[in-house]
Amino acid sequence: TSYQDETYKVMGIYYDAFFENRVMKKIIIHPAIQVLSYGISGGTFVNPFYTCKALESIEVEAGNAVAQSVDGVMFDKKMTALLAYPAGSTRTSYEVPEGVTTLESHAFANSTQLNSITIPNGVKSIGAQAFADCTSLKALDIPESVNKIELLAFNGTKMNELYIRGVIED
């Protein structure tokens, strides 16, 4: 990136970098991006695209050391954490892949088209506001492997049914 005849290397995407961007439909993340959206308090991942309600696809180019994408959804490099689901996707259902153990903060936030999400046994934690404002989501089955659900995980949903199979820590 250049600014006033100076060249800068962009290496990270931070929390709220794209706050309320209403037009972006697709983002392609370059392999040079090494830092992905840690919140103001640090240490906690926050989906940097959760307010981008038109975003239909998140693509991570091959060779990125920290993330990858599958079908337009962003995961960590090990495929153990679902980092960001594109809020503007027109899918009505989504199945979290086997091997994922964490649904990060704001992972599905504002995904108003989703009415069904399948969470596999093996997921251990659900981040803060992970399903916030998923207004079409009517029911969710939390597998027994989940032992941590963070603050406001279901804030703004209109679910009729939430089935939690496991024991949740304080």
Protein Blocks (a to p, Z undefined) as FASTA:
>chain_A
ZZehiacddfbdcehklgoiakbmbdcddfklmbgciafkgoiacdfklmmmkbmbdcdd
ehiakbcceehiacdfkopacfbdcfkbcbfbdcddehiabdcehklgoilkbmbdcdde
hiabdcehklgoilkbmbdcddfklcbdcehklgoiacfbdcdfbdcdZZ
